[in-house]
Amino acid sequence: MSLDPAKLNFVVWKGTTFKKRLTYYADEDATTPFDLTGYTATCPIRTLAGDPLVSLTTENNGIILGGASGTIDLVIPVTATAELPWSTALYTLKITSPGGDTDALLHGGFIAKTL
């Protein structure tokens, strides 16, 4: 599977838990969820210059995949958002199949705001 990743920007409020649930569909009509069973995912968040800031992965529970439901939960705990040293960052969300194929699903920006 080779995709053109969709663009989606997120807002992170400093000092709050960031949670965003996305659903990945197997068809263009958005009726059949893509089965993510056995997949892993990564979502590095980087400065505009490319320096790493936060790494969300299935291994560190920053990304939780919902298997047959096709859901992808992105989570940044309050401890990580409380002292964000940036206001604008970039990300790419990638999934890797059990067979090792990797695809980029989303890319865009993270905007950190203060309450």
N, C-alpha and C positions, 0 to 999 in steps of 0.2 A: 504494500500500500504506500503510495506516495502522495502527499497532500500539499496544498498551498495553505500554510497556517493562517487562520483568521486573526484579525487584529482586535484586541479588547484591552481597554485601560481600566485600572483599578485605583480606588482611593483607599488609603490606609489612614485611620485616625490614630495618632500617637497616643499611647497609654490605654489602648483598647485591644481586645482580641479581634484579629481579622479572620473572618470565615467567609468563604465564598463557595457555593455548590454549583457546579456546572454539570450538564449532561451531554455526553458524546453520543451522537446517533449514527447508526450504520447506513441510513438512507437520507436523501435530500429532503424528504417530506417530514423528517423529525418524528417518525412514528415508531421506529424500532431502535431501542438502545443498543449501542455497540457493547458486546460482551468483553469486559476488561479483566476477566479472570486470568490470573497468572501474569499479568502485565506489571511493570514497574514504571515509575514516572519521576522526572526531575524538573525543577523549575528554579534555576539560578536567577537571583535578582542582582543586577550589576549597576554600577554607576554609568553615566553616559560615556565615560572613557573606557569602560569594560572591566573595572576593578570589582571583585566580588563583595557583596554586602550581606546577603542572606541566601541560604540554600534550602529550598524546600524539596524533600524527596519522600518516596514511600518508605525508605529505610528510617528516616528520622521523624515520621508521622506528620511532616509538613504537608504531605499529600496522602489522601486516603481514597483508594479506588473502590468503587462499589460493585465490582464483579459484573454480573449479568444485567444489573440496573443501569450500567453505563455512567454512573455518577463519578465525579472527580471533585473531592473536597480539598480546597487550599486553606491551610491554617497557619497563621503566624501568631504565636502566643503573646499575651500582654507583656511578658518579660522582654520580648524582643522588640515590640513596638514602642515601649516606654521611652527609650533613649535613641530613637532612630537618628543617625547622624546625617541623613539626607532628606531632600524634599522631592527629588525626581529621580527615578531609576527605570531601568529597562529589564524585561524578562522574556524568556522563551519557555513554554511548557512543552516537554517532550515525553512521549510514551515509548516503552520498549516492550516488544512482544516476547512471549516465552521462547521463541526461536531466535531472538536477538535483533530483529528488525526494529529500527527506531524511526519515528515520525514526529515532526513538530506539529502540534495542534493549534497553539495560540502564541501570539507575541504581542507586545505592547509596552505600556508604561505603568509604573506604580507612582502615584502621587501621595506623599506623606503630608498630612495636615495636622495642625494642633487644634484641639478643642477649645 
